[in-house]
Amino acid sequence: MDVGTADDQSPEAAISRWKFAVSRQYQHILDKTTPHVLRRWIGCFVVASVYVLRVYLVQGFYIVSYALGIYILNLLIGFLSPQVDPEIHDGPTLPTRGSDEFRPFVRRLPEFKFWYSITKAFCIAFLMTFFSAFDVPVFWPILLFYWVVLFTLTMRRQISHMIKYKYVPFSFGKQRYDGKRASTENASLPVD
């Protein structure tokens, strides 16, 4: 009897193979959804709507909703921030004049991870609404007011940072640079 084959038949090896196969299939599904931005966000909106409906019908779980709001605010800051903070980094900065070299805006938190984290957070919060231990009795208007104040202060700081360092984290309305323009400019240069 071969020791390697006996080890392959153990329950731990079978569970490990099953977990690996499930994780590969899950990653494959995630990879297939990557180019479908609008559909992903519509799905996220549906998941969020189901969560909001659940909280509304149950009339509870305000602490879970507050924690979810804080987490989403944290994700939003990462999504709107550049990968390299110009306030800390001493190297090349974001272009501030038209003559500066074009550098695309690179987010600290890419759009796909932003979507995935928000969708996962809503799913986890939805599951938490089925356990009464998370339904802590609180006066929800105070939590809502505190979250709105926190959101306003955080966004004011983020927008002032964007204005100070002259960057816009959105690509719509921006000029696009592709290889076609560069090839026509090179053709007009004199050859030695």
C-alpha positions, 0 to 999 in steps of 0.5 A: 500500500502506497503512503501517498494514496492513503493520504489522498483518501483522508477526509482532510484531503477531500475537504481541502480539495473541495474548498479549493474547487469552490474557491476556484469556481467563486473566483472564476465567477468574480472574474467574469463579472469584472467587465460588467460594471453597470450590471454589478452596481445594479446587483449591489443596489438590489442587495442594498434594497433587500437589506433596507427593506429587511431593516424597515420591516423588522424595525431594528438593527440600527447599530448594524446599519450605523456600522455599515454606514461607517464602513461604506464611508471608509470605503468611499474615502479610499475610492476617492483618494489617490494611491500615492498621497501627494501630501506625504509623497516627495516624488513626482506629483499629480500633473497641475498644468497642461504642460505636465506629463499625463499620469492617470488617476490611480485610486487607493481602492480600485472600483472592483474592490470597492463594489465587492467590499460594499456588496459583501458588507450588505450581505453580511449585514443582512445575515446579521439581521437574523440574530437578535444579539445584534439588535441593540436598542438605540435611539436611531435619530441620534445615530443618523444625525451623527452619521450625517455630521461625520459624512459631511465633515469627512467629505469636506476634508476630502473635497478640500484635499482634491481641490488643493492637489488638483485631482478629480477621481472620475474619468467621465469628461476627461480627455483620453490619450491613446496611441493614435495621436502619438503615432501621427506626431512621430510621423511629422518629425524629421528623420536624421 
